[in-house]
């Protein structure tokens, strides 16, 4: 519903942001991707760029942090590496004679869905994985089992496996997925990595003390809530 207290561009932004509440929204304005409100504060802090403000109507200003569109891959990669999800909102269609440029989110980038060569982990796979726990015994197990599906969207590789839940941490460590999807009924609990594997921790683990991490970011131990 239109709000006469804010500018039309602010209304457009808020409508799109409501559709992508758990992402940082890169909102295209000319030669920049702009971020606003809490997104701007996070972006400025994590990327070490200037946080400023923008008037949105009737003497009200909101936090603003902008990124040049031609340098977006570098900034995008740094946010994804920290566990954030980023929605890319572009101007679409021709320049209107009157009114706003139409805009829409053309892509949501997450750690496991990166396709840009410059953002991929060298020669290693960039897996996105899904984990389910089953408390009922399976045909080949007397205890709780875990099902793991994983894919690399850059190569088309896809596989599914079932294993005892006690083996799940070892399997996730072997796969080293960039992202894990799991149902809300599963709680993820961080565990320390062996000495010398500190670089992997940012991809394998998160904790409640890391606000950058989302519910789709991976960890090493799974337990029932």
N, C-alpha and C positions, 0 to 999 in steps of 0.2 A: 504494500500500500504506500503511495507517495507520501512523503513527509515534507511539508512546506518549510520546515525549519532547517533543512540541509540542501545543498546544491544538487542538481540532477546527477552529476558525476558521482557524488557521494551515495545517492540512492542506488545507482547502478552497481557501485562497488558492494554495498551492503547486501543487495539481492544475490550477487554472485558468491559472496563470502558465506552467506547462510547455507548455500548448497555444498560448501567445502569447509566445514567448521574445524576439521582436525588437520588442516594443512596450512602452510604459509602460502598466502596467495600473492603471486607475482602478477600485478595488474598493469598491463601495458598502457603507457601514456606517452605517445610520441616515441622518442628515442630511449626511453627508460622503462624499466619494470619498477613500479612503485609498490611499497608495502606500507600498510597503515596500522595504527592502533598497536595491539600487542605483537602482531606480526612484525611491525617496524622495530619495536624494542628488541625482539629476539634477533632479527636480522642484523641490526646495528651492533648488538653485543657479540654475536657469534662471528660476524665477518669483519669486525673492527672498522666499521664505516660510520660516517657522521649520521647522528640522529637529529632530525630537525622537526618541523611541524608544518601543517598545511591548514588554511582556513576552510571550513566546511559549511559556513553559514551562521549568520547572527552572532558574530563575535566569538564563535567556537573554533578551536584549533585541535587537531589530533596529531599524534606522533607520525612521522614520515621518514622512511629511509629508501633511497632510490639506487638502482643498479643499471648501468648502461647496457642496452640490449645486446650490443656487440661483444660484451664481456660476460654474458650470462653463464656460459658453461663453467667458467672458473668458480664463480660464486655459487652456482647450483651444486657443483661437486663438493664444495666445502660444507654446505648445509646437509646434503645427503650423507656425507661421511659421518656427520654428527648425529645421524638418526632421524632427521626431519623429513617430512613429506612436503613436497612443493607442488602447488597447482599453478600451471602456466596459463594465464588469461591473455588472449590476444585480441587485437582489433581485427574485425572481420568485415569483408565487403568493401564497398567503395566509400570514399569520404562523403558523408551526407551533406546535402545543400543546407539543411537546417537540423539542429539537434545534435545528439551524441553519436559517436561511432558505435555501432553494435560491437559487443565484446562477448566472448565465451571462453570457457576453459577448454583447451584443446588437448591437455595432457596432465596427468598427475604423476609426478616422478617420485619413486620410492627407492630405497636401497636395492631391492631385488628386481626392479624393472628398468634399471639404467641400460641404455643402448649406445650412448655416445662412446666411441673408442677411447677418448681422453679421460673418461670417468671410470673405465673398467679396470679391474685389478690385474693388469699385465696378462700373463699367460694362464692365470687361474680362472676357474669357472666362477660365475657370479650367480649363485643359486638363490631362488626364492623357494622356501619350503613351507609345508603345512603339516601340523602335528595334531593327532587325535589320540586320546587314551581310551582304552576299553577295559572296564573292570571285569567283564565276563571272560572266563577262560576260552581260548580258541582251540581249534582242532589239534594244535601242536604245542600248547602251552597250558600249564596248570595255574598260572598267575596272570597278573595284569599285563596287557600288551600295549604297545604303541604302534601306530601306523604313521609312516612318514612318506609324504609325496614331495618330490622336488623337481624343479625345472630350471633350465638356463634359457632365458628368452632370447639370448643372442645367438645360440647355437641350435635351439630346438630340442635339446636333450630333455627327456622326461623319464622319471622312474618312480616306482612305488615299492615300499618294503614294509614288512611287519616284523617286529622284534620284541623281546621282553623289555619291559619298561626300564629295567636295570641297565640295559645296554643303550638307552636313548642318548645319554650324554656323550658316550663314545661315538655314536653315529653322527650326532650333530657336530662334534669336534672334527670328525673326518670330513664331513661335507663342507664345513665352514660357510654356512649360508649367510648371505647378506641380510636376509629378512625371513622371519617366520610368521606365518599366520596361524592363529590358534583360537579356539572358542573361548568365550568369557569364563567358562567353567574351569578352565585350566589357569592356575597361577604359576607365573614364572619367577624363580628364585635365583639370583646370581650366585655363582660360586667362583672362587679364585682360579686363575689360570696357572699352569706350571711356570716356573721361573724361565725368563727368556721369551715368553710369548705375549708380552705386553701389547704389541701392536694389534694382535687379534682381539684383544678384549673389547675394543670399541665396536666390533662387529658381532661378537658372540654374547656379550653381556650388556645388560642395563640394570639400573636399580631405581628405586623411588627417589633417590637423591639426584637423579639425572633427568631434569625436565625435558631435555631434548629428545629423549627416547619415547617412541610411541608404542602402543600396544602391539604393533606388528614387528617390533624390533626383536631380534633373537636373544636367547639366553641358553644356559647349559643344563639347568635342572628343571624338571616339571613336577608339580605336585597338585593334588586336588585342593580346592579352596575349602 
